[in-house]
């Protein structure tokens, strides 16, 4: 059965995005939540973001400076309750 996996990104951003790409390998539904800070996009992060986009992973953020679908912290909290697995970074 397909699982819903949430990657909750706070501190280790590059590692979190790399893990999100890896989580797509089992054909589960993967969503990424970039929390609070503006994501500084370096080469490694850009490659992972492109790959996540190609794999149709959903990316959300509560910071309007990030170029992802915007959600409030409260909306994200509600969304997370619908996931089978939440992996914090």
N, CA, C and O atoms as CSV, one atom per row, in Angstrom:
chain,resi,resn,atom,element,x,y,z
A,1,UNK,N,N,0.840,-1.180,0.000
A,1,UNK,CA,C,0.000,0.000,0.000
A,1,UNK,C,C,0.889,1.248,0.000
A,1,UNK,O,O,1.896,1.310,0.706
A,2,UNK,N,N,0.507,2.209,-0.782
A,2,UNK,CA,C,1.256,3.458,-0.896
A,2,UNK,C,C,1.151,4.261,0.397
A,2,UNK,O,O,0.058,4.469,0.924
A,3,UNK,N,N,2.311,4.714,0.906
A,3,UNK,CA,C,2.330,5.510,2.129
A,3,UNK,C,C,2.451,6.987,1.793
A,3,UNK,O,O,2.968,7.362,0.741
A,4,UNK,N,N,1.964,7.820,2.707
A,4,UNK,CA,C,2.144,9.268,2.605
A,4,UNK,C,C,3.277,9.651,3.552
A,4,UNK,O,O,3.195,9.444,4.763
A,5,UNK,N,N,4.341,10.215,2.971
A,5,UNK,CA,C,5.528,10.574,3.743
A,5,UNK,C,C,5.722,12.080,3.690
A,5,UNK,O,O,5.721,12.678,2.614
A,6,UNK,N,N,5.890,12.690,4.859
A,6,UNK,CA,C,6.169,14.128,4.957
A,6,UNK,C,C,7.604,14.314,5.430
A,6,UNK,O,O,8.028,13.714,6.418
A,7,UNK,N,N,8.343,15.150,4.717
A,7,UNK,CA,C,9.687,15.538,5.132
A,7,UNK,C,C,9.568,16.958,5.670
A,7,UNK,O,O,9.219,17.881,4.933
A,8,UNK,N,N,9.859,17.129,6.950
A,8,UNK,CA,C,9.676,18.398,7.664
A,8,UNK,C,C,11.047,19.066,7.783
A,8,UNK,O,O,11.891,18.614,8.557
A,9,UNK,N,N,11.271,20.140,7.023
A,9,UNK,CA,C,12.599,20.738,6.864
A,9,UNK,C,C,12.731,21.983,7.730
A,9,UNK,O,O,11.995,22.955,7.563
A,10,UNK,N,N,13.688,21.937,8.663
A,10,UNK,CA,C,13.990,23.111,9.482
A,10,UNK,C,C,15.479,23.422,9.474
A,10,UNK,O,O,15.874,24.521,9.085
A,11,UNK,N,N,16.304,22.485,9.890
A,11,UNK,CA,C,17.716,22.775,10.115
A,11,UNK,C,C,18.627,22.240,9.012
A,11,UNK,O,O,19.356,23.006,8.383
A,12,UNK,N,N,18.588,20.964,8.783
A,12,UNK,CA,C,19.512,20.332,7.832
A,12,UNK,C,C,18.850,20.272,6.457
A,12,UNK,O,O,18.431,19.207,6.004
A,13,UNK,N,N,18.764,21.414,5.809
A,13,UNK,CA,C,17.964,21.553,4.594
A,13,UNK,C,C,18.455,20.684,3.438
A,13,UNK,O,O,17.660,19.984,2.809
A,14,UNK,N,N,19.734,20.722,3.158
A,14,UNK,CA,C,20.273,19.941,2.044
A,14,UNK,C,C,20.071,18.447,2.279
A,14,UNK,O,O,19.660,17.722,1.373
A,15,UNK,N,N,20.356,17.995,3.481
A,15,UNK,CA,C,20.176,16.584,3.824
A,15,UNK,C,C,18.703,16.188,3.752
A,15,UNK,O,O,18.379,15.092,3.295
A,16,UNK,N,N,17.820,17.061,4.195
A,16,UNK,CA,C,16.384,16.774,4.166
A,16,UNK,C,C,15.885,16.604,2.736
A,16,UNK,O,O,15.111,15.690,2.450
A,17,UNK,N,N,16.324,17.479,1.841
A,17,UNK,CA,C,15.880,17.383,0.451
A,17,UNK,C,C,16.455,16.142,-0.223
A,17,UNK,O,O,15.780,15.507,-1.034
A,18,UNK,N,N,17.689,15.797,0.105
A,18,UNK,CA,C,18.286,14.565,-0.424
A,18,UNK,C,C,17.485,13.355,0.047
A,18,UNK,O,O,17.234,12.433,-0.730
A,19,UNK,N,N,17.088,13.355,1.310
A,19,UNK,CA,C,16.287,12.267,1.861
A,19,UNK,C,C,14.909,12.209,1.191
A,19,UNK,O,O,14.381,11.125,0.942
A,20,UNK,N,N,14.336,13.369,0.904
A,20,UNK,CA,C,13.032,13.412,0.238
A,20,UNK,C,C,13.110,12.752,-1.136
A,20,UNK,O,O,12.210,12.008,-1.525
A,21,UNK,N,N,14.188,13.026,-1.866
A,21,UNK,CA,C,14.374,12.378,-3.170
A,21,UNK,C,C,14.459,10.867,-2.976
A,21,UNK,O,O,13.829,10.113,-3.718
A,22,UNK,N,N,15.222,10.423,-1.999
A,22,UNK,CA,C,15.344,8.993,-1.728
A,22,UNK,C,C,14.024,8.348,-1.343
A,22,UNK,O,O,13.771,7.193,-1.685
A,23,UNK,N,N,13.189,9.083,-0.640
A,23,UNK,CA,C,11.891,8.538,-0.204
A,23,UNK,C,C,10.960,8.271,-1.382
A,23,UNK,O,O,10.030,7.473,-1.265
A,24,UNK,N,N,11.199,8.925,-2.506
A,24,UNK,CA,C,10.348,8.709,-3.682
A,24,UNK,C,C,10.633,7.370,-4.357
A,24,UNK,O,O,9.835,6.920,-5.180
A,25,UNK,N,N,11.744,6.727,-4.030
A,25,UNK,CA,C,12.137,5.492,-4.715
A,25,UNK,C,C,11.156,4.351,-4.500
A,25,UNK,O,O,11.042,3.471,-5.354
A,26,UNK,N,N,10.457,4.346,-3.392
A,26,UNK,CA,C,9.503,3.266,-3.126
A,26,UNK,C,C,8.115,3.586,-3.659
A,26,UNK,O,O,7.143,2.904,-3.336
A,27,UNK,N,N,8.029,4.632,-4.480
A,27,UNK,CA,C,6.778,5.026,-5.126
A,27,UNK,C,C,5.701,5.451,-4.128
A,27,UNK,O,O,4.507,5.337,-4.407
A,28,UNK,N,N,6.130,5.942,-2.964
A,28,UNK,CA,C,5.191,6.494,-1.993
A,28,UNK,C,C,4.919,7.953,-2.338
A,28,UNK,O,O,5.644,8.551,-3.133
A,29,UNK,N,N,3.886,8.520,-1.748
A,29,UNK,CA,C,3.571,9.938,-1.937
A,29,UNK,C,C,4.424,10.749,-0.967
A,29,UNK,O,O,4.313,10.591,0.249
A,30,UNK,N,N,5.274,11.616,-1.510
A,30,UNK,CA,C,6.203,12.391,-0.691
A,30,UNK,C,C,5.861,13.873,-0.794
A,30,UNK,O,O,5.686,14.409,-1.888
A,31,UNK,N,N,5.770,14.527,0.364
A,31,UNK,CA,C,5.584,15.978,0.434
A,31,UNK,C,C,6.682,16.556,1.305
A,31,UNK,O,O,7.116,15.937,2.277
A,32,UNK,N,N,7.126,17.758,0.944
A,32,UNK,CA,C,8.194,18.436,1.670
A,32,UNK,C,C,7.624,19.719,2.257
A,32,UNK,O,O,6.925,20.466,1.572
A,33,UNK,N,N,7.925,19.972,3.522
A,33,UNK,CA,C,7.473,21.179,4.213
A,33,UNK,C,C,8.697,21.967,4.655
A,33,UNK,O,O,9.372,21.583,5.610
A,34,UNK,N,N,8.990,23.076,3.960
A,34,UNK,CA,C,10.138,23.926,4.290
A,34,UNK,C,C,9.639,24.981,5.272
A,34,UNK,O,O,8.849,25.855,4.915
A,35,UNK,N,N,10.108,24.886,6.510
A,35,UNK,CA,C,9.552,25.689,7.588
A,35,UNK,C,C,10.416,26.892,7.955
A,35,UNK,O,O,11.640,26.799,8.045
A,36,UNK,N,N,9.752,28.006,8.162
A,36,UNK,CA,C,10.257,29.214,8.819
A,36,UNK,C,C,11.291,30.012,8.027
A,36,UNK,O,O,11.037,31.174,7.712
A,37,UNK,N,N,12.426,29.444,7.698
A,37,UNK,CA,C,13.498,30.216,7.073
A,37,UNK,C,C,13.374,30.247,5.555
A,37,UNK,O,O,12.733,29.394,4.943
A,38,UNK,N,N,14.013,31.263,4.968
A,38,UNK,CA,C,14.151,31.298,3.518
A,38,UNK,C,C,15.181,30.239,3.139
A,38,UNK,O,O,16.249,30.155,3.745
A,39,UNK,N,N,14.855,29.444,2.148
A,39,UNK,CA,C,15.756,28.395,1.696
A,39,UNK,C,C,16.827,29.008,0.802
A,39,UNK,O,O,16.520,29.542,-0.264
A,40,UNK,N,N,18.081,28.931,1.235
A,40,UNK,CA,C,19.204,29.399,0.418
A,40,UNK,C,C,19.545,28.292,-0.565
A,40,UNK,O,O,20.009,27.221,-0.175
A,41,UNK,N,N,19.311,28.561,-1.842
A,41,UNK,CA,C,19.432,27.518,-2.854
A,41,UNK,C,C,20.849,27.491,-3.420
A,41,UNK,O,O,21.253,28.381,-4.168
A,42,UNK,N,N,21.597,26.443,-3.045
A,42,UNK,CA,C,22.919,26.219,-3.628
A,42,UNK,C,C,22.781,25.119,-4.691
A,42,UNK,O,O,21.669,24.680,-4.984
A,43,UNK,N,N,23.891,24.680,-5.262
A,43,UNK,CA,C,23.837,23.692,-6.347
A,43,UNK,C,C,23.198,22.377,-5.912
A,43,UNK,O,O,22.376,21.820,-6.638
A,44,UNK,N,N,23.569,21.877,-4.731
A,44,UNK,CA,C,23.008,20.609,-4.251
A,44,UNK,C,C,21.503,20.715,-4.027
A,44,UNK,O,O,20.745,19.823,-4.408
A,45,UNK,N,N,21.085,21.792,-3.417
A,45,UNK,CA,C,19.655,21.987,-3.154
A,45,UNK,C,C,18.894,22.139,-4.465
A,45,UNK,O,O,17.800,21.596,-4.615
A,46,UNK,N,N,19.461,22.868,-5.405
A,46,UNK,CA,C,18.799,23.059,-6.700
A,46,UNK,C,C,18.592,21.731,-7.425
A,46,UNK,O,O,17.521,21.492,-7.982
A,47,UNK,N,N,19.596,20.876,-7.422
A,47,UNK,CA,C,19.476,19.563,-8.065
A,47,UNK,C,C,18.360,18.756,-7.409
A,47,UNK,O,O,17.546,18.147,-8.104
A,48,UNK,N,N,18.317,18.746,-6.086
A,48,UNK,CA,C,17.273,17.990,-5.383
A,48,UNK,C,C,15.888,18.572,-5.620
A,48,UNK,O,O,14.925,17.819,-5.767
A,49,UNK,N,N,15.765,19.898,-5.661
A,49,UNK,CA,C,14.467,20.522,-5.942
A,49,UNK,C,C,13.986,20.174,-7.347
A,49,UNK,O,O,12.805,19.891,-7.550
A,50,UNK,N,N,14.895,20.194,-8.311
A,50,UNK,CA,C,14.526,19.830,-9.683
A,50,UNK,C,C,14.066,18.380,-9.750
A,50,UNK,O,O,13.078,18.065,-10.413
A,51,UNK,N,N,14.782,17.507,-9.066
A,51,UNK,CA,C,14.414,16.098,-9.074
A,51,UNK,C,C,13.060,15.885,-8.398
A,51,UNK,O,O,12.239,15.109,-8.888
A,52,UNK,N,N,12.824,16.563,-7.283
A,52,UNK,CA,C,11.529,16.449,-6.604
A,52,UNK,C,C,10.404,16.944,-7.495
A,52,UNK,O,O,9.320,16.361,-7.517
A,53,UNK,N,N,10.656,18.008,-8.224
A,53,UNK,CA,C,9.656,18.522,-9.159
A,53,UNK,C,C,9.374,17.495,-10.258
A,53,UNK,O,O,8.217,17.237,-10.588
A,54,UNK,N,N,10.431,16.914,-10.818
A,54,UNK,CA,C,10.265,15.891,-11.856
A,54,UNK,C,C,9.487,14.690,-11.342
A,54,UNK,O,O,8.744,14.057,-12.092
A,55,UNK,N,N,9.659,14.377,-10.063
A,55,UNK,CA,C,8.989,13.228,-9.454
A,55,UNK,C,C,7.615,13.582,-8.885
A,55,UNK,O,O,6.959,12.754,-8.253
A,56,UNK,N,N,7.199,14.803,-9.116
A,56,UNK,CA,C,5.880,15.307,-8.704
A,56,UNK,C,C,5.663,15.307,-7.190
A,56,UNK,O,O,4.541,15.126,-6.716
A,57,UNK,N,N,6.734,15.510,-6.445
A,57,UNK,CA,C,6.587,15.679,-4.997
A,57,UNK,C,C,6.036,17.077,-4.744
A,57,UNK,O,O,6.365,18.022,-5.461
A,58,UNK,N,N,5.210,17.200,-3.738
A,58,UNK,CA,C,4.646,18.506,-3.386
A,58,UNK,C,C,5.577,19.185,-2.393
A,58,UNK,O,O,6.087,18.551,-1.469
A,59,UNK,N,N,5.793,20.490,-2.595
A,59,UNK,CA,C,6.657,21.249,-1.692
A,59,UNK,C,C,5.870,22.449,-1.181
A,59,UNK,O,O,5.323,23.229,-1.961
A,60,UNK,N,N,5.823,22.583,0.141
A,60,UNK,CA,C,5.087,23.661,0.797
A,60,UNK,C,C,6.038,24.456,1.687
A,60,UNK,O,O,7.087,23.957,2.094
A,61,UNK,N,N,5.660,25.695,1.983
A,61,UNK,CA,C,6.431,26.500,2.929
A,61,UNK,C,C,5.505,27.473,3.637
A,61,UNK,O,O,4.482,27.894,3.096
A,62,UNK,N,N,5.885,27.820,4.860
A,62,UNK,CA,C,5.153,28.853,5.590
A,62,UNK,C,C,5.866,30.203,5.498
A,62,UNK,O,O,5.449,31.171,6.134
A,63,UNK,N,N,6.934,30.269,4.712
A,63,UNK,CA,C,7.677,31.516,4.523
A,63,UNK,C,C,7.439,32.021,3.103
A,63,UNK,O,O,7.804,31.340,2.145
A,64,UNK,N,N,6.830,33.206,2.945
A,64,UNK,CA,C,6.516,33.716,1.609
A,64,UNK,C,C,7.744,34.024,0.753
A,64,UNK,O,O,7.609,34.240,-0.451
A,65,UNK,N,N,8.933,34.048,1.348
A,65,UNK,CA,C,10.151,34.254,0.560
A,65,UNK,C,C,10.550,33.006,-0.227
A,65,UNK,O,O,11.375,33.084,-1.138
A,66,UNK,N,N,9.976,31.871,0.116
A,66,UNK,CA,C,10.276,30.629,-0.600
A,66,UNK,C,C,9.325,30.467,-1.780
A,66,UNK,O,O,8.145,30.804,-1.676
A,67,UNK,N,N,9.830,29.952,-2.904
A,67,UNK,CA,C,9.023,29.865,-4.129
A,67,UNK,C,C,8.152,28.613,-4.206
A,67,UNK,O,O,7.999,28.031,-5.280
A,68,UNK,N,N,7.586,28.198,-3.087
A,68,UNK,CA,C,6.781,26.985,-3.041
A,68,UNK,C,C,5.343,27.347,-2.678
A,68,UNK,O,O,5.043,28.490,-2.334
A,69,UNK,N,N,4.464,26.356,-2.760
A,69,UNK,CA,C,3.079,26.603,-2.377
A,69,UNK,C,C,3.037,27.044,-0.919
A,69,UNK,O,O,3.614,26.396,-0.045
A,70,UNK,N,N,2.352,28.144,-0.670
A,70,UNK,CA,C,2.322,28.734,0.672
A,70,UNK,C,C,1.188,28.158,1.516
A,70,UNK,O,O,0.056,28.012,1.054
A,71,UNK,N,N,1.519,27.836,2.755
A,71,UNK,CA,C,0.559,27.384,3.760
A,71,UNK,C,C,0.936,28.036,5.082
A,71,UNK,O,O,2.114,28.281,5.343
A,72,UNK,N,N,-0.051,28.316,5.908
A,72,UNK,CA,C,0.255,28.828,7.244
A,72,UNK,C,C,0.759,27.673,8.101
A,72,UNK,O,O,0.580,26.505,7.755
A,73,UNK,N,N,1.384,28.009,9.211
A,73,UNK,CA,C,1.863,26.979,10.135
A,73,UNK,C,C,0.694,26.124,10.618
A,73,UNK,O,O,0.827,24.909,10.764
A,74,UNK,N,N,-0.438,26.753,10.861
A,74,UNK,CA,C,-1.628,26.023,11.317
A,74,UNK,C,C,-2.124,25.060,10.239
A,74,UNK,O,O,-2.495,23.927,10.544
A,75,UNK,N,N,-2.132,25.505,8.980
A,75,UNK,CA,C,-2.560,24.626,7.887
A,75,UNK,C,C,-1.618,23.430,7.751
A,75,UNK,O,O,-2.056,22.303,7.518
A,76,UNK,N,N,-0.328,23.689,7.898
A,76,UNK,CA,C,0.653,22.602,7.810
A,76,UNK,C,C,0.444,21.608,8.947
A,76,UNK,O,O,0.510,20.398,8.725
A,77,UNK,N,N,0.193,22.094,10.151
A,77,UNK,CA,C,-0.043,21.202,11.295
A,77,UNK,C,C,-1.223,20.275,11.024
A,77,UNK,O,O,-1.168,19.085,11.334
A,78,UNK,N,N,-2.268,20.812,10.457
A,78,UNK,CA,C,-3.447,19.996,10.129
A,78,UNK,C,C,-3.102,18.983,9.045
A,78,UNK,O,O,-3.496,17.820,9.127
A,79,UNK,N,N,-2.363,19.430,8.025
A,79,UNK,CA,C,-1.979,18.528,6.936
A,79,UNK,C,C,-1.139,17.358,7.440
A,79,UNK,O,O,-1.331,16.224,7.003
A,80,UNK,N,N,-0.207,17.626,8.358
A,80,UNK,CA,C,0.704,16.582,8.832
A,80,UNK,C,C,-0.027,15.419,9.497
A,80,UNK,O,O,0.465,14.290,9.497
A,81,UNK,N,N,-1.194,15.694,10.061
A,81,UNK,CA,C,-1.943,14.613,10.714
A,81,UNK,C,C,-2.435,13.570,9.711
A,81,UNK,O,O,-2.814,12.467,10.104
A,82,UNK,N,N,-2.432,13.905,8.429
A,82,UNK,CA,C,-2.880,12.973,7.405
A,82,UNK,C,C,-1.773,12.114,6.807
A,82,UNK,O,O,-2.023,11.340,5.883
A,83,UNK,N,N,-0.558,12.238,7.320
A,83,UNK,CA,C,0.571,11.474,6.787
A,83,UNK,C,C,0.843,10.239,7.632
A,83,UNK,O,O,0.633,10.244,8.845
A,84,UNK,N,N,1.311,9.186,6.980
A,84,UNK,CA,C,1.677,7.956,7.684
A,84,UNK,C,C,3.002,8.109,8.423
A,84,UNK,O,O,3.189,7.554,9.506
A,85,UNK,N,N,3.917,8.867,7.825
A,85,UNK,CA,C,5.255,9.051,8.384
A,85,UNK,C,C,5.636,10.519,8.255
A,85,UNK,O,O,5.459,11.113,7.191
A,86,UNK,N,N,6.159,11.111,9.334
A,86,UNK,CA,C,6.692,12.477,9.302
A,86,UNK,C,C,8.151,12.391,9.737
A,86,UNK,O,O,8.458,11.939,10.840
A,87,UNK,N,N,9.046,12.833,8.848
A,87,UNK,CA,C,10.483,12.767,9.130
A,87,UNK,C,C,10.994,14.192,9.324
A,87,UNK,O,O,11.039,14.966,8.368
A,88,UNK,N,N,11.382,14.549,10.556
A,88,UNK,CA,C,11.871,15.912,10.817
A,88,UNK,C,C,13.374,16.042,10.565
A,88,UNK,O,O,14.155,15.143,10.876
A,89,UNK,N,N,13.751,17.175,10.000
A,89,UNK,CA,C,15.170,17.520,9.813
A,89,UNK,C,C,15.409,18.908,10.338
A,89,UNK,O,O,16.535,19.404,10.282
